[in-house]
Amino acid sequence: MVTQIITLIGVLIGALASFLATAMAERAKFRREMATRWDERKLDAYIQ
């Protein structure tokens, strides 16, 4: 019984770590994409 609980806790910790790593990677990817967008800078250049 105790080993089953330990295994379950290990699986939950692994799932949480996987979720957090994926969320952080997606957030970094989104920020990189927003930083490389040039639409606003192009619009500012046209306005000037």
N, C-alpha and C positions, 0 to 999 in steps of 0.2 A: 504493500500500500504506500509506504513512504517513497519507494523508488518511483512509483507512478506519479506521485505529486512532484518530485524533483524533476522528472522528465517533462511534465506539463509546464512547470515553471521555466525550464530551459527553453522549451518551444515558444512560450509567450515572450520571453526576453529576446529570442532570436527574431521573432516576427516584429516586435517593436523596433529592434535595431534596424532591421531591413526597411521598415516603413520610414523611419527617420532618415536613413541614408538616402533613400529614393526621393523623399520630399526635399532634402537639402540639395540634391543634384538637380532636381527639376527647377527649384528656385534659382540656383546659380545659372542654369541654362536660360531661364526667362530673363534674368537680369542682363546676361550677355547679349541676348537678342535685342533687348530694349536699348542697350548702350550702342549697338551697331546700327540701329535704325537711323536713317538719315532724312526721313520725310520732314521732320520739323526743321532741321537745319536748312534743307533745301527751300522750304517755305520762307524761312527768315531771309535767305539770300535773295529770293524773288521780291520780297517786300522792300528790301533795302534798295 
